Amino acid sequence: MIYGNTIKIKATFYDTNNALVDPDTILFRVYDPNKKALYAKFLTIDNKISTGLYEINYTLPNEPSITYEFNGVKDGFAIVNREEIKLSFS
């Protein structure tokens, strides 16, 4: 992935029975390699694709890598999806 490009990042949320579920709140965060927060946004209905499936457009920063996180809360319990993306300069 090349910094400066805008990508679509998706997350899928499941309950403890492995059924798709819509969290009550979803916070999308991005961290630099030193775990410093670069970006945070609560997702809305506009980010929902279907039950349990959400997406957001994000422009990649000038960093060697980032870690993004979707932190959903359903009935007081956290559902967290986290992944690292390695970035390149060309």
Secondary structure, DSSP 8 states (H G I E B T S, - for coil): -BTT-EEEEEEE-B-TTS-B---SEEEEEEE-TT--EEEEEE--GGGEEETTEEEEEEE--SSSEEEEEEEEEETTEEEEEEEEEE-B--
